[in-house]
Amino acid sequence: MNIFQFYKDQFCDLLKDNKYSCNYEKISVEPPKQTSFGDLAFNAPLILAAEFKKNPLEIGSEIAELIKKKFKEFENIDVAKPGFINLKLKNNFWISYLSDFNTHNKKISSSKKKINIEYVSANPTGPLHVGHCRGAVYGDVLANLLSFVGEDVTKEYYINDYGNQIHMFSKSVFARIQEIKENIKFPLDQGLYPGDYLIEIANNIIKKKLITDISNYEKIKDQLGSAAMSEAMLMIKSDLLALGIQHDLFISEKDLVSKDLISKTIEILNQKQCIYEGVLAKPKGNEIEDWEPRSQLLFKSTKFGDDVDRALKKSDGTWTYFANDVAYHAYKLERKFDKYINVLGADHAGYLKRLKACVDALSDFKADFECKTCQLVKLFKSGEPYKMSKRAGDFITAKELVKAVGVDAVRFMMIYRSNDSQLDFDFDLVTEKTKENPVFYVQYASARIHSVLRKTKFDNSVFEKSHLGLLTSNVEIELIKKLSLWPKTIELAARNLEPHRIPYYLYDLSSSLHSYWNLGKEDSSFKIIENPDINLVHARVFLLNKILSVIKSGLSILGVNAPETM
């Protein structure tokens, strides 16, 4: 139970019953900024003061009296400036809360929503590198989170397997095949992809006998392109699996083009009067010597909030990359999801408005569409930054990162900061066995509690909950209060698409658990197992088991292991 939402609903009903009308959406019940203020902070006096033109402290006193009369579970109710009511719950409330606490997934909407999350969608011209890891993990954890709260999630990958980059990729593979079979040196002056991973792709094509005649690239380019793309996607799917990621759908750009979906989509926009022939203004910034105005087929994206209208055709008459993207999103809309989420890299920040514009145009503003951008990841080791450049073949792959620190560390740390913030990934930190390493500290909490459960052979089904009243120390009550933040954390993370709240909460909870554990070393009365009062032992183990259930649920959402031993 989210006690903050519960008491907001209860208090709002109380206000309505006593004719305190206002915009109830503005009313909140939150954890106070300082624990010394109590357990709940209610802002109604501040909101009602303007409505009733009265001093907020005076209104606060009136409402505090109403709460005292109706609710008996509060130990203290104080009115504080500038217009809050701070409430402290009695210990027996927290014992009752612990008794009934569960970590079952909770629906945050009245009906199950169909949600499409497109993430990773890296160009299939090489293996995934560290720059892809953050968006990959963010998208995957977000999918787990939304599934946990009861939504129907489809995880999708859009394969950009069409256009000049794929042509250059195929030529690069062809050059590697010639290098292997005919000892023709790989050309470094033709703008090809030079990465060593191409040697593996070329060897696989040779081994599978997918291409036999390599005398003329033009004759085999289509066949070779398909074979190379197939091998590249096998490589990418292997990289994703190393990160613990499996998509539900892979949508090919080439397939959309072959089905003529681009022309059909552009015609839909034309019927909506969103297409016109026009001349774009000269790009701002650096002078472009060979720029000249020309008539183009344009999408009226400014009509839908974009900065400029967008070209749909190139000077050679072929569709632009954006036109293909418009068709892809039209195909998404055809499948009728309730919400669409695109996870993009920081290099696509300038693409967000035009994507939103095309979805709004195609759906007549009816589609719930949102883009989430993941900022850059910077790698550090021994105080020195690692650099990567995919084109040059000089980059750290996702598999190399996983091999170096483990998939648990990669997934936990890639989601440990908000996607809007740059992330510094420190190799040394994530391999330390200290409090400063969040993933270690959370997993160590799991292992410690598991060790207690093994030693006590605790059986939750036969535990007598009346013994929970023996949990009277402040540190134990504070642990229960920490547990009560879990439902609110989940709901906020899911509603705001902010999965970083989960590892942050788990680290905070685990830190409190470790502090509680270490108390027994200083004061024997806090020893969890070695205590003469067996009922107190069982009550404490019950509390630890509830903490473990949260840690396991949270780590499961993150796709991280909850170890039983370490």
N, C-alpha and C positions, 0 to 999 in steps of 0.2 A: 504494500500500500504506500502510495506517495502521500505522506502525512501533510505535506505543504498544500497539495491540491485538495486533499480531504478537508482541511480546516478552512481553506479559502471558500470552498463550497458551503461549508457549515456556517461560516461567519457572514457570507453574503446572504444566505437565507435568513439569518438573524436580522440583518439590516433591512431586508425587504419586509419582514414581519413587523418591523418597528418604524416603517415609513421613511427610512433613510434611502432615498432614491438617488442614483448617480450612474455614471458609466462604469458598470461593474468590471469591465475588461481592464480598467486601469488599476483595480484593486489587486494587491498581491499579498501572499504570505510566503516569506522567504526565511532562510537561516539568517540570524542576525550577523552583523559584521564582526562582532566580538562574542565569544561564547559566554562571557560574563553577563551579557544582556539577557540570556535565556535561550530558549529553543526555537521560538517563532517570532518573527517581526511582521506585524500587521499594519499596513499603511493607510487604512481607511480614513482616519482623522485628517490626514493630509489631503486626500482626494475630496472628502466631504466638506472641508472648510470653505473652499471656493463656492461650492454649490449652495451652501446654507449661509454663507457670509458670516461665519462664526469663527472664533479662535479654535485652531485645531486641537489644542490641549483640552479645551472645554468639551469639544465633541468627543475627544478621546476618553475623557473621564466618564461621559455618559455611556459610551459603548463598552468600556471596561466593566461597568456595573452590570450591563446586560449579559456579558460573557460570564461573569462570576455567578450570576443566578442560574444560567442554563448549563454551564460546563463545570463539572466538579473535579476534572483531572488536572487542573492547573494549580501549581504550588504558589506561583507569584504572577501577578498581572500588573505591569507598570506602564504608565503613559510617559513617553519621552519626547523631547524636542527633536525635530521640528513638528512632528505629528505622527508618531508611531506608537503602537501598543506592543510591548515586549512581553512574551509569555513564557513561563518556565513550567514544563510538565513534571508531575510527580514521578518518583522512581517506580511506583507500581504500574504506571502507564507503560514505562519502557520495558519492564519485565513482561507485561502482557503482549507488548509489540514483538518482543523477541520470541515469545512462545508461538505466535502465529506467523512469524516471518517466513516468506518463501521467495525464491528467485525465479519463479515461473514467468515466462514471457508474458508481457502485458500489452494488449492492443491499445494503440494510442488514437485510433480512429474508429468510428462506429461500424464501419464495414471494411473488409479486406480490400486493399488497393493493389492494382496491378502496376508495378513499377519497373521501368526499363532503365538499367544503368549501363551506359557504354563507357568502358574504361580500357586503358592501355592503348589499343589501336595504333601501336607503333608501326612505322613504315617497315614492311617485310624485306628490308634490304640488309639485314644483319641481326645478330643476337640482341637481346635486351641488355641494356647497360644500366648503371646505377641511376642515371637520370630518369629512367622509366620506372624504377622501383617504387618511388614514392606514390605516384598516381596509381600504380598497380595495386599496392597495398591499401591505399585509401579507398579505392573503388571496391576492393574485395571486402574489406572490413565494413564499409558502409552497407554493402549488400547483406552481409551477415547480420548486422545490426537491425536493418529494416525487416529482415526475415524473422529475427528474434521477437520483434514487437508485432508480428502477425501479418506482415504484408507479403504479397506474392511477387517475388523479385525475379526478373530475368537479367542475367549477366551477359552482356554483349560485347563483341570485339569487331570493329570495322576494319577490314583488310584493304589498305590502299594499294591494290595490286594493278593499277592502271596508270598509264602516262609515261613521261620521259624517264623518270627515275627507275621504273621497272625495265625499260629498254636498256638503260645503262647498267643496271644490275645483271641482266641477262648477258650482255656483252662481257661483263667482268667475269662471270662464271665460264663463259665460252673461252676467254683468254686463259683461265686457270686450267680448263680441260686440255687446251692445246699445250700448255706448259707441262702438264703431267704426261700426256700421251706422246707428244712430238718434240718435247724439250725446247719449245719456243718460249723465249724469255717473256715474262709478263710485262706489258708496257706500262710505264709509270707516267707517261706524258699525254694520256688520252682522257684524263678525267674519270677513270674507272675507279671502282671501289677496291682498295688494295688489301683489305683485311685478310688475315690468315684463315678466318672462318670460311672464306670462299673456297679454300683448298678442300676443306671437309665436305662442303656441298658438292664440289666438282667430283671428288672421289666417290661420293654416294651415287651420283648420277652414272658414273662409269661402272661402278660395281653392280648397280641394278639394270645396267644395259638400257637405260632410258633413251640414250642418244648413241647412235652408232656411226653416222657419217658426220665428221667434223671438218670437212674440207671447205664448206661455204656457210658462213653464218646466216646470210640472208635466206637460204633455203630452209634452215632449221630453226629460225628465230622464234617462231610461234611454239613449236614443240619444245624447244629448249626453255623458253620462258615459262611454260606451264610446269615443266619438270623442276626448274630452279625455284619457282615460287612454292611448289609443293614441299621441297626440301627445306626452304627457308621457314615455312610455317611449322614444319615438324620441329625445327630447331627452336622457334619461338615458343611453341607449346611445351617443349621440354623445359625451357627457361621458366615459363609460368608455373609449371608443376614444381620446380625446385623452390619457388616462392610460395607454394601451397595454394595456387590459383588454378581453378578450372572454370572456364566460361561455358555458358549454356548454348550460345549461338556465335557463329563466325559468319559475318556478312561480307561478301566480296564486292568491291567496287566494280571490278571487271564484269561480274554477272549483271549488275544493275545497268551498266552500259550496253551489254549484249541484248538485254531485254528492252532497250530503248526507253528506259524509265526517265532519262533526263529530258528527252523531247516531250514526253507525256506530262512531266511535272511542270516544265516551262509553259506548256499550253494551259495548264490549270491556272498558273499565275497570270497568264495573258487574259484568260476569261475573267479573272478578278481585277483586271485593269492595273496590274502591278508591274507590267513590262512595257518598255518603250525604247525606241531608237534615239540615242542622244550622244552628246560629247561630254566626257568628264573633264573637269578642270585639271590643270597641270598639277601634279603632286607637289606638295609643299616640302621644304627642306632643301637638300642638296640639288644643285642644278643638274638636269638630265640633258646632255648635249643632243641626243638623237630623238628627243621627245617631240611628237607632233600631234595636234588634235585630229581625232578621227571619230567617225560615227560608230557606235557600238550598241549591241543589245544589252540593255541595262535593267536591273531590278530596282524598283522604287523602295530601297531599304530605309531611306530617310523618313519615309511615311510611317515606318514602324520603329523609329527611335535610333537608327544608325546615323553615323556621322556623314557618310556620303553614300550615294547610290553605287551599286556593285555591278561590275561587268560579268556577263554570262558567257560571252564568246571571245575567243582570242582573235588576233588579226588574221590568223590563217583559217578562221571559220570553225575551229574545233571548240568544244566546250571548255570553260575554265574549270579549275579545281573546285571553285565555289559552286558552280552549277551542278557538279556531281554531288557535292555535299547537300545541296538543296534537295536533289532527288532522293538521296539516302534518308534524309529526315522526313520526306513525304512518305517513304516506305515505312518508316517507324510509325508515323501517324496512322497509316492504314491498319496497323495491327492493334490500334485502339488500347493504349495503356492509359492509366489514370494519371501517371506522372512520368516524366522523362528527365533523366539526369545524365549530363555529359561530364566526364572527368577529363580535364585537359591539362597539359603542361604549361609552365609559365610562358613559354615561347608562343603560346596561342592566345595570350591575353587580348590582343588586338582583334581576335576573331569572334569574340563573344557576342558583340552587338549584332553582327550580320547573321549569325546563327539564330539568335533570338528573333530577329526580324523575319527571317524566312519561315520559322515555325509559326510565328504570329500571323503571317500572311496566309500560310497554307491552312491554318486551323481557325481563321477568323477570330484570333485572340482567345480561343477556347482551350488550347492545350496548356497544361501545367508543365512548363519546361524550364529547367535550371541548369546552368553550367557552374561547375566547381573547378577552380584552378589550383593546381598544386605548385607551390614555389620551389625554387631550386634546392638541390641537396649538395652540400659541400663535404667532401671526404677529407678527414685528417688522420694522419698516422705519424706518431713520434713528433708531433707538433708541425708537421709539414703537410701542405695540401696535395691531394691527388688531382691530376687534371685528366680530362677525357675529351676526345674528339672523334665521333663516330666515323666521319668521312675518311679520316686518316688511318683508321683502324687502330688507333692508340687510345683505348678506353678500357675501363674496368667493367667487366660483364656482371650481370645479376648473379650468375652462377658462381663467379669468383668471389663476390661479396658473401654469398651464402656459405660457400666453402670456408671462408676465412673466419666468420663469426657465428655461423649457424642461422637457420631460418627463423628461429624464435626471436633472436636479437634483431634481425632485419625487420621483421613484421612489427615488433613492439616499438622499436625506435623510429621507424618511418611514420608511425601514426601518433607519436608522443607529443608532437607539436601541431598546432592548427595548420591546416593546409595553406592558409594565407601567409604564414610566416616562413622565412628561409630556415632550413634545417641543417645544422652542423652534425655530421655523423662521425664520431670519434672512435676509430678502431680500438684504441687502447682502453677507453672507458667501457665499451660494451663487452669486453672480455675480462674485466676486473670482477672479483668476487667481493664487492664492497657495497655499502649503502648507496654510494654515488651512482651505481649501475642499476637503473630502475628495473630492467627485466630480471636481473639476478635477484634483486630484493623481493620482487613479487613471487617469483618461482620458489625462492627459499622459504617464504611464508607458507606456500602450498606444501612443501616437503616437511616443514616443521609440524604443521597440523596433522598431516598424514602419519607422522611418527607417533604423535600422541594417540591417534585413533587406533593404531596398531597395538600400542602398549596397553591401552585400556580396554581394547576389544569393545569399543563403544557401540551400543545398539540403540539407535534413535527410536526404534519402534516400541521399546519397552521402557524408555526413560520416563520417569515420573516428573511431569512439568511443574508440579508444586514446589519442587526443590529449587526452581529458578529464583525464588525469593531470597535465596542465600547470596545472590549476587548483589551485594550492597555497596561495594567500594566505588568511589568516583570513577576510577579508571575503567571498571567494567561497564558502568552506565554510559561512559563516554564512548566505549566501543560499540555499544548498542545504538547510540545516537549516530555514530559513523555509518553503521549498517543502514540506518533509515534514509541516508542520502542516496543509496543505490537506485531505488525506483525513480527518483527525481533526475539522477544523472542519466539513466537510460532514456527517459522521456525527452529531456533536453537535447541529448545527443541525436536522437532519432528525428525530432521535430526540426532541428536546426541543421541537420546533416553535418554534425560535428563529432565524429567518432573519437577524436583525440581526448574528449572528456573521460573516456573509459580507462585508458592506461594511466591517466593522471590520477583518477579516483582510486584505482587499484594500488598505485604506489602509495598514496596517502593512507589507505586502509591497512596495507601491509606494514607501513612504518609504525602505525599505532599498535598493530599486533606484535611486532618485534619489541617495541617498548614495554608492552604488557608482559611478554615472555621474559624479558631481562629483569623485570622487577623481582622475580623469584630468586634471582642471584643475590639481590640486596636484602630482601625481606622474605624469610621462609614462609610467612603466611600467604604469600602470593604464588608459592610453588603450585603448579597445575596438577601434577600427578602425586608428588610426595607430600600429601596432606592427610592428616588423620581423619578428617571429615569426608567420608566417601561420597556423601550426597553433594557436598560442595565441589568435589572433584568432578562428579557427573554434570553438575550445572555448568561448570567452566568448560568442560569438554563439549557440552551442547552449544555453548556460545561459539567456541572455536569451530565447530562443525558448520554453523551458520556462516561464519566468516569464510570458511573454505568453499561453501556453496557459491558465494558471491565471486570469489577469486576464480573458481572453475568456470562459472558462467561468463565472467568478463574475459578471461583468457580464451574461452571458446569462441566468443565473438571476434576476438583479435586473430584467431587462428593460431594461437600459441599454446604450447604444451603446459599442463599443470602437473609437474612431476611429483611423484610420491616419495622419491628419495633424491638426495643430491650429495 
